[in-house]
Amino acid sequence: MFNQSSFTPQRQRLMIYIILAAVTAAVYRQVHHFEFINFDDVIYITENPMIQSGISLNGFYWSFGSKYFGLWNPLVWLSFMVDHQLYGLNAGGYHVTNLILHILSTLLLFWLFCRMTGTVWRSAFVAAFFALHPLHVESVAWVSERKDVLSAFFWMLTLCFYVYYTEKPAIKRYLLIVFSFVLALLSKPMVITLPVIMILLDYWPLRRFESRKGNLFLWQVKEKLPFFILSAVLVIVTLYTPGGQDAFTKIIPLDSRLANAPVAFMTYLAKTFWPHNMAIFYPFAEQIPVWKIAGTFLLIVMISATVIVMAKRLPFLLTGWLWFLITIIPVIGIVQIGDFAMADRYHYLPSIGIAVMLAWGIPHLVKSEPIRNWFLLPAGIGALLFLAFWAWQQCGHWKNSIELWQHALHVTDNNYMAHNNLASALLEKGETRQAMDHYQKAIEINHYPAAYYNTGVIYYRLGQYHQTIEQFKQAIHEQPDYAAAHFNLGFVYHLLGQHDLALEEYNATIRFMPNHANAYNSRAFLYLNQDNSIAGCSNALKACQLGNCTTLMWAKEKRLCVNSP
């Protein structure tokens, strides 16, 4: 065990920075060899023409000017473009970028609490808890969750600048906070809770409330008003930015979402202390017992009430608990953002609140100085090493799609998503029969539209076009705004010479997903072959602007669109 007295504070902090970075890198080192996952990675990167075009002015405009599959995360798209410029489609490079961002966030978190509290070892525990918790593997080992690690980096940077500002308020320091907060907002909407976290830190550990006189509420509102305005602007921009969503989700009734919310919250809390049975997808329960809903809600109220009562004597409990509660509310599922009951990635930032409660609460319970010195430090290190080993094991499940979805089926029940995506991974390996079996299981469980669609793809490959059409129609019946199903149904109609039906489906595709480049391309080709050069060239040009110039180049070669740029 380290002899703390032999280290100066500066050397202690330097040592901890090195250890945090090294241990985190060791736990996640294996991601360098991991593949892309057939869940969002394909949509976001490997089949996204804008990402694959690398850094460009057109790509910059696209990142900020439209939603892609319902997402408006400009900095995430730009970061993927940079990765593609550096690594092409080598997934390892993208994984390493995620890991670097995670390590940087960890180091900033350590600096933040050291600066605010003046304590080294407790701050180190908070940072290590964040770095090594197994529930955070999803955010780091999944390329598509660049949203988490990038927004977390700017989240930490914003709070660091905020502490810097509170030490010596100045307009330049304040503008640094605003700038980094904007970057966080451009990475993931979840960070809209950050202004509230600033207020919590004002309460503890910054204790700015104690140094202020007059109306504290008005002071806080005035100081944090620009951040609340920016958060509101983000919500508006996200809602009204052009683009569509090609989700495979069904609308979950509001009463089901409300019932699931307290249960999900307590599950997050429980998994904080015992992170078992972790999966990439947790299906909604068909029915949650009333006693379970009432019990979890009552427990949340009781914990909150206890923390409030103890706040004056133990202010870190209030800050930690509200940090956990407030940051998880936007993703608790009341506002539907998917058809899953919960997700490990949503634990990423909220977990810091629980870490704070543990780091300051446990030493408070241990009054004996010798026990603190000789027991707590080894116990804390032991707990963190246990988390690190667990995270390393969980990380191994993310090496490829087959391993990931097989693991999900092993630890969850009635997981239609796991069956569907495992089937798709098996199909890539040529295991058609196994794939069909898993698609059918997904259909049996949930009438999952993507499973109907993927079954249609198999029939298409077998040349059974009428069965293909029926499966695509069934997918659309289950999910009317399913853009991919509309597009490929149109393609089959086009192939069969049923051009009017094909055009209807291409139109539907663009209606539900206005930036679907292939739909514009196909519609352009259809128009040009019908001697409608005006509509054909217009659609071909639009497709080219969205990253696919195939039809436009063909039309120019045929001198059908000679005046197009």
C-alpha positions in Angstrom: 0.0 0.0 0.0 1.2 3.5 -0.8 2.6 5.6 2.0 0.6 8.7 1.5 3.0 10.9 3.5 5.8 10.2 1.1 4.0 12.0 -1.7 3.6 15.7 -2.1 0.0 16.8 -3.2 1.4 17.5 -6.7 3.1 14.1 -7.0 -0.1 12.4 -5.6 -2.2 14.0 -8.3 0.3 13.2 -11.1 0.5 9.6 -10.0 -3.3 9.3 -9.9 -3.6 10.9 -13.4 -1.2 8.3 -14.8 -2.9 5.4 -13.0 -6.4 6.4 -14.1 -5.3 6.7 -17.7 -3.3 3.4 -17.6 -5.9 1.3 -15.9 -8.7 2.6 -18.1 -6.6 2.0 -21.2 -5.8 -1.5 -20.0 -9.5 -2.4 -19.4 -10.5 -1.2 -22.8 -7.4 -2.1 -24.8 -9.2 -4.9 -26.6 -11.5 -2.5 -28.4 -8.8 -1.8 -30.9 -9.6 -5.2 -32.5 -13.4 -4.9 -32.3 -15.7 -4.7 -35.3 -18.6 -2.4 -36.1 -21.9 -3.6 -34.6 -24.9 -4.2 -36.7 -27.0 -1.9 -34.5 -26.6 1.8 -35.5 -23.0 1.5 -36.6 -24.1 0.4 -40.0 -26.6 3.3 -40.3 -24.4 5.9 -38.8 -21.1 5.0 -40.5 -20.7 2.1 -42.9 -23.8 2.9 -44.9 -23.7 6.7 -44.5 -22.4 8.3 -47.7 -21.8 11.6 -46.0 -19.5 10.1 -43.4 -17.7 8.1 -46.0 -17.0 11.3 -48.0 -14.7 12.4 -45.2 -14.2 16.0 -44.3 -15.8 18.4 -46.8 -17.8 21.6 -46.9 -20.9 19.7 -48.0 -20.5 17.3 -45.1 -20.2 20.3 -42.7 -23.4 21.8 -44.0 -25.1 18.4 -43.8 -24.0 17.8 -40.2 -25.6 21.1 -39.1 -28.5 21.4 -41.5 -30.4 18.1 -41.2 -31.3 15.2 -39.0 -30.2 11.7 -39.9 -32.3 8.9 -38.7 -34.0 11.3 -36.3 -30.7 12.6 -34.8 -29.2 16.1 -34.8 -25.7 15.7 -33.4 -23.5 17.8 -35.6 -20.2 17.3 -33.7 -20.7 13.5 -33.7 -21.1 13.4 -37.4 -18.0 15.6 -37.9 -16.0 13.4 -35.5 -17.0 10.4 -37.6 -15.9 12.2 -40.8 -12.5 12.9 -39.2 -12.2 9.2 -38.2 -13.1 8.1 -41.7 -10.5 10.5 -43.1 -7.9 8.8 -40.8 -9.0 5.2 -40.6 -11.4 4.6 -43.6 -13.7 1.8 -42.4 -11.2 0.2 -40.0 -13.4 0.0 -36.9 -10.5 -0.2 -34.5 -9.6 3.5 -35.1 -13.1 4.6 -34.3 -13.0 2.5 -31.1 -9.7 4.1 -30.1 -11.2 7.6 -30.5 -14.0 6.6 -28.1 -11.5 5.3 -25.6 -9.4 8.5 -25.8 -12.4 10.6 -25.1 -13.4 8.4 -22.2 -10.0 8.7 -20.7 -9.9 12.5 -21.1 -13.3 12.8 -19.4 -12.0 10.7 -16.5 -9.0 12.9 -16.1 -11.1 16.1 -16.2 -13.5 14.7 -13.7 -10.6 14.0 -11.3 -9.3 17.5 -11.8 -12.8 19.0 -11.3 -13.4 17.4 -7.9 -9.9 17.9 -6.7 -10.2 21.6 -7.5 -13.7 21.9 -5.9 -13.1 19.9 -2.7 -9.3 19.9 -2.2 -9.4 16.2 -1.6 -7.3 13.9 -3.7 -8.2 10.3 -2.9 -12.0 10.8 -2.8 -11.8 12.7 -6.1 -9.8 9.8 -7.5 -12.4 7.3 -6.4 -15.1 9.3 -8.2 -13.1 9.5 -11.4 -12.1 5.8 -11.2 -15.7 4.7 -10.5 -16.8 6.6 -13.7 -13.9 5.2 -15.7 -14.2 1.6 -14.7 -17.9 0.9 -14.1 -19.1 -2.0 -16.2 -22.4 -0.2 -17.2 -20.2 2.3 -19.0 -18.8 -0.3 -21.4 -21.7 0.3 -23.8 -20.8 4.0 -24.1 -17.1 3.3 -24.7 -17.1 0.0 -26.7 -19.9 0.9 -29.1 -18.8 3.3 -31.8 -22.3 4.7 -32.3 -22.2 6.0 -28.7 -19.7 8.5 -29.7 -22.5 10.8 -28.5 -21.9 9.7 -24.9 -18.2 10.0 -24.8 -18.0 13.2 -26.8 -20.7 15.0 -24.9 -19.2 13.8 -21.6 -15.9 15.3 -22.5 -17.5 18.7 -23.2 -19.7 18.3 -20.1 -16.5 17.9 -17.9 -14.8 20.7 -19.8 -17.8 23.0 -19.2 -17.8 22.3 -15.4 -14.0 22.8 -15.2 -14.4 26.2 -16.9 -17.3 26.9 -14.5 -15.1 26.2 -11.4 -12.4 28.3 -13.0 -15.0 31.1 -13.3 -16.3 30.8 -9.8 -12.7 31.3 -8.4 -12.4 34.7 -10.2 -15.5 35.8 -12.1 -14.7 37.4 -15.4 -16.5 37.8 -18.7 -13.8 35.9 -20.6 -14.1 32.9 -18.2 -17.8 33.0 -18.5 -17.6 32.9 -22.3 -15.4 29.8 -22.0 -18.2 28.1 -20.1 -20.8 29.1 -22.7 -18.6 28.0 -25.6 -17.9 24.5 -24.2 -21.6 24.1 -23.2 -22.6 24.8 -26.8 -20.1 22.1 -28.0 -21.7 19.7 -25.5 -25.2 20.5 -26.8 -24.0 19.8 -30.3 -22.9 16.4 -29.2 -25.9 15.1 -27.4 -29.2 16.7 -26.2 -29.0 14.9 -22.8 -26.6 17.6 -21.5 -29.5 20.1 -21.2 -29.5 19.2 -17.5 -26.0 20.7 -17.1 -27.2 24.2 -15.9 -29.0 22.4 -13.0 -25.8 20.5 -12.1 -24.0 23.9 -11.9 -26.5 25.0 -9.3 -26.0 21.8 -7.4 -22.3 22.3 -7.3 -22.9 25.9 -6.1 -24.7 24.3 -3.1 -21.9 21.7 -2.6 -18.9 21.6 -2.8 -18.5 25.2 -4.0 -20.7 26.5 -1.2 -21.5 29.7 -3.2 -24.9 29.9 -1.5 -23.2 30.7 1.8 -21.2 33.6 0.3 -24.2 35.3 -1.3 -26.7 37.6 0.3 -30.1 38.6 -1.0 -32.4 36.6 -3.3 -30.4 33.4 -4.1 -33.0 32.3 -6.6 -32.8 35.4 -8.7 -29.0 35.3 -8.6 -29.0 31.7 -9.8 -31.5 32.4 -12.6 -29.6 35.5 -13.8 -26.2 33.7 -13.8 -27.5 30.5 -15.4 -30.1 32.1 -17.8 -28.0 31.9 -20.9 -27.5 28.2 -20.4 -31.2 27.5 -19.9 -31.9 29.5 -23.1 -29.3 27.5 -25.0 -30.9 24.3 -23.8 -34.3 25.5 -24.9 -32.9 26.5 -28.3 -31.4 23.0 -28.7 -34.8 21.4 -28.1 -36.4 23.6 -30.7 -33.7 23.0 -33.3 -33.7 19.3 -32.7 -37.5 19.1 -33.1 -37.6 21.3 -36.2 -34.4 20.5 -38.1 -35.4 18.9 -41.5 -35.0 15.2 -41.6 -36.7 12.0 -40.7 -36.5 8.9 -38.6 -36.2 5.5 -40.0 -36.7 3.8 -36.7 -37.8 0.2 -36.2 -39.8 1.2 -33.2 -43.4 1.0 -32.3 -45.1 3.7 -30.2 -45.1 2.7 -26.6 -48.3 3.9 -24.9 -47.8 6.7 -22.4 -49.2 4.7 -19.5 -46.6 1.9 -20.2 -43.8 4.4 -20.3 -45.0 6.0 -17.0 -45.2 2.6 -15.4 -41.7 1.7 -16.6 -40.0 4.9 -15.5 -39.7 4.3 -11.7 -38.9 0.6 -12.3 -36.1 1.6 -14.8 -34.8 4.2 -12.4 -34.4 1.7 -9.5 -32.9 -0.8 -11.9 -30.2 1.7 -12.8 -29.6 2.3 -9.1 -29.4 -1.4 -8.3 -27.1 -2.1 -11.3 -24.8 0.7 -10.0 -24.0 -1.5 -7.0 -24.4 -4.9 -8.8 -24.0 -4.5 -12.6 -25.1 -8.0 -13.7 -27.0 -9.2 -16.8 -25.9 -6.3 -18.9 -27.3 -6.2 -22.5 -27.3 -3.9 -25.4 -31.1 -4.0 -25.5 -33.7 -4.5 -22.7 -37.2 -5.1 -24.0 -40.2 -3.5 -22.5 -42.0 -5.8 -20.1 -45.5 -6.8 -21.3 -46.9 -5.9 -18.0 -45.4 -4.5 -14.8 -47.1 -5.5 -11.5 -48.8 -2.5 -9.8 -47.0 -3.4 -6.5 -43.6 -3.1 -8.2 -44.4 0.3 -9.7 -45.8 1.6 -6.4 -42.9 0.1 -4.4 -40.2 1.6 -6.6 -41.8 5.0 -6.7 -42.2 5.0 -2.9 -38.6 4.0 -2.5 -37.5 6.9 -4.7 -39.6 9.3 -2.6 -38.2 7.9 0.7 -34.6 8.1 -0.4 -35.1 11.7 -1.7 -36.8 12.7 1.5 -34.0 11.2 3.6 -31.4 13.0 1.6 -33.2 16.3 1.9 -33.5 15.9 5.7 -29.8 15.2 6.0 -28.8 17.9 3.5 -27.8 20.5 6.1 -25.4 18.1 7.9 -24.3 16.1 4.8 -24.7 18.4 1.8 -22.8 16.0 -0.5 -25.7 13.5 -0.3 -28.1 16.0 -1.7 -25.7 17.0 -4.5 -24.9 13.4 -5.4 -28.5 12.1 -5.3 -30.0 15.0 -7.3 -27.1 14.7 -9.8 -28.2 11.1 -10.4 -31.9 11.8 -10.4 -31.9 14.9 -12.6 -29.4 13.7 -15.3 -31.3 10.5 -15.8 -34.8 12.0 -16.1 -34.4 13.1 -19.8 -33.7 9.5 -20.8 -35.9 7.6 -18.3 -38.4 6.9 -21.2 -41.4 9.2 -20.4 -40.6 10.9 -23.6 -40.1 7.9 -26.0 -36.7 7.7 -27.6 -36.8 4.1 -28.5 -38.7 0.9 -27.8 -36.3 -0.3 -25.0 -37.1 -0.3 -21.3 -33.7 1.1 -20.3 -30.1 1.3 -21.7 -26.8 0.9 -19.9 -25.4 4.0 -21.7 -27.9 6.3 -19.9 -26.0 5.5 -16.7 -22.9 7.1 -18.0 -23.1 10.6 -16.6 -25.7 10.0 -13.8 -23.4 7.5 -12.1 -21.1 10.3 -11.0 -23.7 11.4 -8.5 -23.7 8.0 -6.8 -19.9 7.9 -6.8 -19.9 11.3 -5.0 -22.3 9.9 -2.3 -20.0 6.9 -1.8 -16.7 8.8 -1.8 -17.8 11.2 0.9 -20.5 9.2 2.6 -18.6 6.1 3.5 -15.6 8.0 5.2 -18.2 10.0 7.1 -19.6 6.7 8.6 -16.1 5.6 9.6 -15.1 7.7 12.5 -11.9 5.9 13.4 -8.8 7.5 11.8 -6.7 4.3 11.7 -9.6 2.4 10.1 -9.9 5.2 7.5 -6.2 5.0 6.7 -5.7 1.3 6.8 -9.1 -0.1 5.7 -10.9 2.4 3.4 -8.1 2.9 0.9 -7.4 -0.8 0.3 -11.2 -1.5 0.3 -11.8 1.2 -2.2 -9.0 0.0 -4.4 -10.3 -3.5 -4.2 -13.8 -2.5 -5.2 -12.5 -0.5 -8.1 -10.3 -3.4 -9.3 -13.4 -5.7 -9.1 -15.3 -3.2 -11.3 -12.4 -3.0 -13.7 -12.3 -6.8 -14.0 -16.1 -6.9 -14.6 -15.8 -4.1 -17.1 -13.0 -6.0 -19.0 -15.2 -9.1 -19.1 -18.3 -7.1 -20.3 -16.2 -5.4 -22.9 -15.3 -8.7 -24.5 -18.9 -9.2 -25.5 -18.7 -6.2 -27.8 -16.0 -7.7 -30.1 -18.5 -8.5 -32.9 -22.3 -8.6 -33.5 -22.7 -12.4 -33.1 -21.1 -12.4 -29.7 -23.0 -9.3 -28.5 -26.4 -10.5 -29.5 -25.9 -14.1 -28.2 -24.9 -12.6 -24.9 -28.1 -10.4 -24.9 -30.2 -13.5 -25.5 -28.5 -15.3 -22.6 -29.2 -12.5 -20.1 -32.6 -11.3 -21.2 -36.0 -12.8 -22.0 -38.2 -12.2 -25.1 -35.6 -10.1 -26.7 -36.9 -9.7 -30.2 -34.2 -7.1 -31.1 -31.5 -9.6 -30.1 -33.1 -12.3 -32.3 -33.4 -9.9 -35.2 -29.9 -8.6 -35.1 -28.3 -11.9 -34.4 -30.1 -13.2 -37.5 -28.7 -10.4 -39.6 -25.2 -11.1 -38.3 -25.6 -14.8 -39.1 -26.9 -14.0 -42.5 -23.7 -12.1 -43.2 -21.8 -15.2 -42.4 -24.0 -17.2 -44.9 -26.1 -19.0 -42.1 -29.4 -18.4 -43.9 -31.4 -21.1 -42.2 -30.3 -20.0 -38.7 -31.0 -16.4 -39.6 -34.5 -17.2 -40.8 -35.2 -19.0 -37.5 -34.2 -16.0 -35.4 -36.2 -13.6 -37.6 -39.3 -15.8 -37.1 -38.7 -15.7 -33.3 -38.5 -11.9 -33.4 -41.8 -11.9 -35.3 -43.4 -14.3 -32.9 -42.4 -12.2 -29.9 -43.3 -8.7 -31.1 -44.4 -8.7 -34.7 -41.1 -6.7 -35.1 -41.2 -4.7 -38.4 -37.5 -5.1 -39.0 -37.8 -8.9 -38.8 -40.5 -8.8 -41.5 -38.3 -6.5 -43.6 -35.2 -8.7 -43.2 -37.1 -11.8 -44.0 -38.1 -10.0 -47.2 -34.5 -9.4 -48.0 -33.8 -13.1 -47.7 -36.6 -13.9 -50.1 -35.3 -11.2 -52.5 -31.9 -12.9 -52.5 -33.6 -16.2 -53.3 -35.4 -14.5 -56.2 -38.8 -15.0 -54.6 -40.1 -11.5 -55.3 -43.8 -12.0 -54.5 -42.8 -13.3 -51.0 -40.5 -10.3 -50.8 -43.3 -7.9 -51.5 -45.5 -9.5 -48.9 -42.9 -9.3 -46.2 -42.1 -5.6 -47.0 -45.8 -4.8 -46.9 -46.2 -6.5 -43.5 -43.2 -4.5 -42.2 -45.0 -1.3 -43.4 -48.2 -2.4 -41.9 -46.5 -2.7 -38.5 -44.5 0.5 -39.0 -46.0 2.9 -41.6 -43.1 5.3 -41.6 -40.5 2.6 -42.2 -38.5 4.3 -44.9 -36.2 1.4 -45.8 -39.2 -0.9 -46.3 -40.9 1.6 -48.6 -37.7 2.2 -50.6 -37.0 -1.5 -51.1 -40.6 -2.3 -51.9 -40.4 0.4 -54.5 -37.2 -1.1 -55.8 -38.8 -4.5 -56.3 -41.8 -3.0 -58.0 -39.3 -1.1 -60.2 -37.6 -4.4 -61.0 -40.9 -6.0 -61.9 -41.8 -3.1 -64.2 -44.6 -1.8 -62.0 -43.4 1.8 -62.2 -46.4 3.5 -60.8 -46.3 1.4 -57.7 -42.5 2.0 -57.5 -42.9 5.7 -57.7 -45.5 5.7 -54.9 -43.0 3.9 -52.6 -40.1 6.2 -53.5 -42.4 9.1 -52.7 -43.3 7.6 -49.4 -39.6 7.0 -48.6 -38.8 10.6 -49.1 -41.9 11.7 -47.2 -40.7 9.8 -44.2 -37.0 10.4 -44.7 -36.4 13.6 -46.7 -32.6 13.0 -46.9 -32.8 9.5 -48.4 -30.2 9.8 -51.2 -30.9 6.4 -52.8 -34.7 7.2 -53.0 -33.9 10.4 -55.0 -31.5 8.5 -57.2 -34.1 5.8 -57.9 -36.8 8.3 -58.5 -34.5 10.2 -60.8 -33.7 7.1 -62.8 -37.4 6.3 -63.1 -38.3 9.8 -64.3 -35.4 9.9 -66.8 -36.5 6.6 -68.3 -40.0 8.1 -68.7 -38.5 11.0 -70.6 -39.2 13.4 -67.8 -35.8 15.1 -67.8 -36.8 18.0 -65.6 -38.0 15.9 -62.7 -35.3 13.3 -63.3 -32.4 15.8 -63.3 -33.8 17.6 -60.3 -33.9 14.4 -58.3 -30.5 13.3 -59.5 -29.0 16.6 -58.4 -30.7 16.3 -55.0 -29.3 12.8 -54.6 -25.8 14.1 -55.5 -26.1 16.8 -52.9 -26.9 14.1 -50.3 -23.7 12.2 -51.3 -24.9 9.8 -54.0 -24.1 11.0 -57.6 -24.6 7.7 -59.4 -27.7 8.6 -61.4 -26.5 12.2 -62.1 -23.2 10.9 -63.6 -25.0 8.3 -65.7 -27.5 11.0 -66.9 -24.6 13.3 -67.9 -22.9 10.5 -69.8 -26.2 9.9 -71.7 -26.5 13.8 -72.1 -29.8 13.8 -70.3 -28.8 16.4 -67.7 -26.2 18.4 -69.6 -27.1 21.7 -67.8 -26.8 20.2 -64.3 -23.8 21.3 -62.2 
